[in-house]
Structures are given as C-alpha cells and as structure tokens.
Amino acid sequence: MCDVAERLEKIGIEKGRAEERDNFMQLLVRLSKDGEVLDVQRASADPEYLDELFRKYNI
C-alpha cells in the first residue's frame, strides 16, 4: 500500500515540475517578444519578481 502512495506522490511531484517548467517557458517567450531581457535575468534570480511577472502576464 505504501508503494502506491509513494508512486502517486512521485507522479504528482513530476506533474508539478512539468507545469512549473511550462509556465516559465511561456513567460520567457512573452518577455522575449516584448524585448524585456532584463526582466528575464531578474526573474531568473528573484522568485518574488518571477511570481509578479506570472501575475502580470496571467500565467
């Protein structure tokens, strides 16, 4: 039973990581199109600013 719970947890973690990656890539595309290179650099180093950009771009 424990193996099933551990496997389900692992699947959930993998899905969460994939979703985060997809969101970050979507943000990078939007920032690149807008010519916001400095925002890309800052978002890479500042999690709070990254969250702010996700909200700004509705991601």
N, CA, C and O of each residue as an XYZ file, in Angstrom:
236
protein
N       0.829     -1.198      0.000
C       0.000      0.000      0.000
C       0.866      1.251      0.000
O       0.552      2.235     -0.669
N       1.944      1.204      0.748
C       2.831      2.347      0.838
C       3.464      2.637     -0.519
O       3.686      3.800     -0.857
N       3.756      1.606     -1.297
C       4.351      1.796     -2.614
C       3.412      2.570     -3.531
O       3.864      3.407     -4.312
N       2.127      2.306     -3.448
C       1.145      3.002     -4.271
C       1.111      4.484     -3.902
O       1.103      5.343     -4.783
N       1.091      4.781     -2.621
C       1.063      6.170     -2.166
C       2.339      6.896     -2.578
O       2.291      8.047     -3.011
N       3.468      6.229     -2.443
C       4.728      6.847     -2.846
C       4.761      7.107     -4.344
O       5.243      8.154     -4.777
N       4.263      6.182     -5.134
C       4.224      6.344     -6.593
C       3.300      7.494     -6.984
O       3.635      8.294     -7.858
N       2.147      7.574     -6.343
C       1.216      8.670     -6.629
C       1.826     10.016     -6.257
O       1.650     11.006     -6.967
N       2.540     10.042     -5.141
C       3.208     11.278     -4.729
C       4.265     11.668     -5.761
O       4.373     12.840     -6.125
N       5.031     10.714     -6.225
C       6.066     10.968     -7.228
C       5.450     11.491     -8.523
O       5.985     12.414     -9.137
N       4.346     10.913     -8.935
C       3.653     11.372    -10.152
C       3.185     12.811     -9.974
O       3.317     13.623    -10.890
N       2.638     13.132     -8.801
C       2.179     14.492     -8.519
C       3.324     15.496     -8.552
O       3.177     16.601     -9.076
N       4.449     15.111     -7.998
C       5.623     15.989     -7.996
C       6.112     16.208     -9.423
O       6.446     17.332     -9.799
N       6.156     15.157    -10.210
C       6.603     15.268    -11.604
C       5.670     16.169    -12.410
O       6.132     16.973    -13.219
N       4.372     16.041    -12.196
C       3.409     16.900    -12.898
C       3.588     18.357    -12.488
O       3.518     19.253    -13.329
N       3.816     18.596    -11.208
C       4.028     19.953    -10.719
C       5.275     20.577    -11.330
O       5.268     21.749    -11.706
N       6.324     19.806    -11.427
C       7.563     20.305    -12.037
C       7.356     20.618    -13.512
O       7.822     21.645    -14.005
N       6.664     19.743    -14.207
C       6.407     19.961    -15.632
C       5.566     21.220    -15.835
O       5.809     21.989    -16.764
N       4.578     21.428    -14.965
C       3.735     22.619    -15.059
C       4.553     23.883    -14.788
O       4.402     24.882    -15.490
N       5.414     23.842    -13.779
C       6.277     24.995    -13.484
C       7.183     25.311    -14.667
O       7.344     26.471    -15.045
N       7.771     24.272    -15.245
C       8.655     24.451    -16.395
C       7.898     25.069    -17.566
O       8.387     26.001    -18.203
N       6.708     24.551    -17.846
C       5.896     25.070    -18.943
C       5.519     26.535    -18.713
O       5.559     27.343    -19.642
N       5.159     26.870    -17.490
C       4.812     28.257    -17.163
C       6.016     29.173    -17.344
O       5.892     30.274    -17.880
N       7.183     28.713    -16.894
C       8.394     29.529    -17.020
C       8.747     29.730    -18.487
O       9.130     30.828    -18.891
N       8.622     28.685    -19.279
C       8.925     28.802    -20.710
C       7.940     29.749    -21.393
O       8.330     30.541    -22.251
N       6.678     29.667    -21.019
C       5.668     30.570    -21.574
C       6.010     32.022    -21.216
O       5.883     32.916    -22.053
N       6.436     32.250    -19.991
C       6.826     33.591    -19.573
C       8.049     34.075    -20.355
O       8.093     35.227    -20.787
N       9.035     33.203    -20.537
C      10.222     33.582    -21.299
C       9.872     34.008    -22.719
O      10.423     34.984    -23.229
N       8.976     33.295    -23.348
C       8.549     33.648    -24.705
C       7.884     35.015    -24.706
O       8.181     35.856    -25.554
N       6.987     35.235    -23.760
C       6.283     36.530    -23.691
C       7.252     37.675    -23.439
O       7.161     38.716    -24.089
N       8.182     37.496    -22.499
C       9.155     38.542    -22.202
C      10.074     38.793    -23.394
O      10.410     39.939    -23.691
N      10.474     37.742    -24.063
C      11.335     37.895    -25.239
C      10.631     38.674    -26.342
O      11.223     39.554    -26.966
N       9.365     38.345    -26.579
C       8.591     39.060    -27.596
C       8.461     40.538    -27.253
O       8.430     41.391    -28.139
N       8.384     40.832    -25.955
C       8.246     42.217    -25.500
C       9.599     42.917    -25.371
O       9.651     44.095    -25.015
N      10.692     42.208    -25.657
C      12.024     42.793    -25.551
C      12.468     43.051    -24.131
O      13.280     43.945    -23.892
N      11.958     42.296    -23.191
C      12.241     42.501    -21.762
C      13.357     41.588    -21.270
O      13.137     40.761    -20.385
N      14.553     41.730    -21.839
C      15.687     40.882    -21.486
C      16.070     41.041    -20.017
O      16.388     40.055    -19.352
N      16.044     42.253    -19.515
C      16.405     42.466    -18.107
C      15.418     41.788    -17.172
O      15.805     41.306    -16.108
N      14.143     41.746    -17.558
C      13.152     41.044    -16.738
C      13.442     39.546    -16.701
O      13.244     38.901    -15.671
N      13.909     38.991    -17.814
C      14.269     37.569    -17.849
C      15.387     37.314    -16.850
O      15.330     36.357    -16.078
N      16.398     38.165    -16.865
C      17.526     38.000    -15.944
C      17.076     38.133    -14.494
O      17.457     37.327    -13.645
N      16.280     39.133    -14.215
C      15.842     39.366    -12.835
C      14.943     38.231    -12.354
O      15.073     37.769    -11.220
N      14.026     37.781    -13.219
C      13.108     36.706    -12.841
C      13.859     35.408    -12.547
O      13.426     34.607    -11.718
N      14.975     35.208    -13.225
C      15.775     34.006    -13.011
C      16.419     33.984    -11.626
O      16.716     32.917    -11.089
N      16.631     35.157    -11.058
C      17.326     35.255     -9.771
C      16.423     35.640     -8.603
O      16.827     35.520     -7.446
N      15.205     36.101     -8.893
C      14.332     36.651     -7.854
C      12.959     35.989     -7.904
O      12.124     36.373     -8.722
N      12.708     34.994     -7.040
C      11.432     34.273     -7.067
C      10.201     35.171     -6.876
O       9.156     34.923     -7.478
N      10.321     36.193     -6.056
C       9.180     37.092     -5.841
C       8.863     37.864     -7.119
O       7.695     38.052     -7.460
N       9.892     38.307     -7.818
C       9.684     39.016     -9.081
C       9.119     38.070    -10.137
O       8.285     38.467    -10.950
N       9.572     36.831    -10.123
C       9.025     35.823    -11.035
C       7.528     35.675    -10.814
O       6.757     35.666    -11.774
N       7.111     35.559     -9.559
C       5.681     35.454     -9.247
C       4.922     36.693     -9.725
O       3.808     36.589    -10.239
N       5.533     37.859     -9.552
C       4.911     39.101    -10.007
C       4.697     39.077    -11.523
O       3.652     39.504    -12.016
N       5.684     38.581    -12.248
C       5.553     38.520    -13.704
C       4.498     37.495    -14.127
O       3.757     37.719    -15.084
N       4.432     36.365    -13.407
C       3.381     35.385    -13.694
C       2.000     36.034    -13.564
O       1.120     35.811    -14.395
N       1.825     36.831    -12.521
C       0.532     37.518    -12.334
C       0.301     38.544    -13.432
O      -0.793     38.630    -13.990
N       1.336     39.324    -13.743
C       1.216     40.375    -14.763
C       0.810     39.793    -16.114
O      -0.014     40.375    -16.820
N       1.382     38.653    -16.472
C       1.111     38.030    -17.763
C       0.012     36.956    -17.690
O      -0.222     36.224    -18.651
N      -0.644     36.881    -16.545
C      -1.738     35.913    -16.349
C      -1.321     34.485    -16.685
O      -2.007     33.768    -17.413
N      -0.199     34.106    -16.143
C       0.308     32.747    -16.374
C       0.160     31.962    -15.081
O       0.520     30.786    -15.027
